[in-house]
Amino acid sequence: MTSYIEELRKTEGRWRELSRAKMVQHGRKLPSPHGPILAIGSGCSFAVAQLAATALEQLTGAITCARTPYFVSRSKAKPQLALLISAHGEHKDALETFCWLRARGIQTVVVTTNPESSLVELANRASKLATVLHPDTVIDEGGFVPVESTLSLALLLRRLPFLRVRSEPRCIEMFSQARLAHARSIKSVLHNPAQYHVLCSVWGRAACQDFETRVLESGFPAISVSDPLNFVHGRYMPFVRNTVHQVAISFSVYGESVDFSAIERLRKKLALNSICAPYPRYWGAMYCMIRSMLLMEAVASFQGIDPANPRNPQWGARLYTRTGGRT
């Protein structure tokens, strides 16, 4: 099987092609949403759902929530629109969530990298309610914590006309820029920390979610995620109580008004890696997601493990299979 590092390098090599991929659409015409909207995903796709929610709120003003299938299927809410994001389109939870949305007459946009999936088949049968979006190029499904499919979903979403994401000619160089900046700053996290603390700005939320998913699903130490204001409500206490090595990472984008001074004051107690994208808004969020994936590559190499092919115990594999496998 392909290792995480190999998958990441392959995605980097295909980045120009992936960033230029066009959007294929079929089914119902895309709406002009005004909210409320649900962005739904699980596993690594949940970070993309978070990116969609942030973009809809910040670029259109629509009230949007990012949710996992568990909370959607137990909700009493009836949104105007749902974005159901599933790279492979075969996970039981994604299929059941689509059926739940269909039964309630909720217009749904299925965003996937697999046009031959069971989820797309379901959506095609409900074309009066559903729209299917996928890239016009073949996407590698990846390993346990996929790279190419996750970034392809994020690239695909930016083509939604109601998001109004401006084109960015420099995006074809984004991966190489991220790799260069990463090489300059990675030493601060190449340790064996007892805990990772991740702080995010508004546009940095998707990268925080992505890194949290990759850390936890790779079996690494505990990780906490917070915003700058919530951090000062007591989330700094681990630095007071613990003397073991800890790492803090912050994600933000160009042009944001964000104050990370609280974490800056703790430099003597931790290793700090501050990541600020040189791009604004959506493209800055994409850059931060790439930096998250590069961080995982470095940490995994240092620890000598492969996140794409983890040593999943038999009981864990049974749980994973019972709910349908990859998302």
Phi, psi and omega in degrees: 000152179291134179281166179299317181296318178297319179295319180295316180294323178295317178297320178299319179293332181264003190304317181299316179295316182296318183290341179261358182300140179269164181264127174261130184231136170211161185102208183294148177299141179295138182277177169249086190288149175232001176095165356286154184229142173251131172251118192241134176193165176219165184060220180292339178290341179292328176297323178291323175298321178295321177297317179298317180297316179298315182295317180297317179293313188280330185259337181238344182080004180286138176290118186223139177236139172267128183222153170272161179305327181302311183285328179296314184290350180247012183269152174262356184285152174232092182290162175291326185211147174235135170257112181258110189252117182211113185301309187265337175068026181237354184291136182304319182296320179295318180295317180292325178294320177299317179297322178297316179295319180296318181296334180261007176068029182270124178297131189231134173253114178271122180246117187213164173255001185239093183290350180259013188281166176295327179294318178295322178299316177299315182296321179296329178286341181243048188294343177286340180247338192242146171240137179248132176236134174207157180288159181270020178227155181286133183245134177291128182290336174079184182264212186296322176238083191295153181251299187299315182292324179295312180292326179294322176298317179295319177295324180292318182301326185293348179272356176298123185298328182283350175280333177056043176282123181290148177293153181224098183304329183285353187297335181292342178259003188299317183295316180293325175297317180296319180297318181295313179295323179298316182298331181282340190239358192288338184303332184291343180247359181276069179223192177240073188288153173284336182199146171257138174241122183242125177248138184229147170277185179299308182281351178271358185299319182297318179294321176300315179296320180297313182294319178301315180299314183293321179295309183293318182283355174259359176080025180274180182298175181299154179220138176241144180236134182208166171259166185302323182285317180292333179300320183281359176274015176123356180285358174276353186301327176304330179286336179280318187274330187255139177255355180286163183294133178226151182239134175244139180229133176239142179239130174206173182232163181302134175090354179279144173267099185222138184245106177258023186297329181299316180284331178297327181293344184261017184305327181288342183259355185205169170265128186243129176239104181265119181248116177236117182293141177280006178245152176272162167047234189301315181292328174295320177297320177297316178302315180297325178294321176296317178298324176301315181292324176291322175301316180296323177299314183293316181295317180296320178296318180296322181276347179074034178233166181240104181299335180288335182224068184288161175279078183283123179296160183301319181293327178291319178298322179295319178298316182297315181292323182299329181264004170113001177082213187296155177266000000 
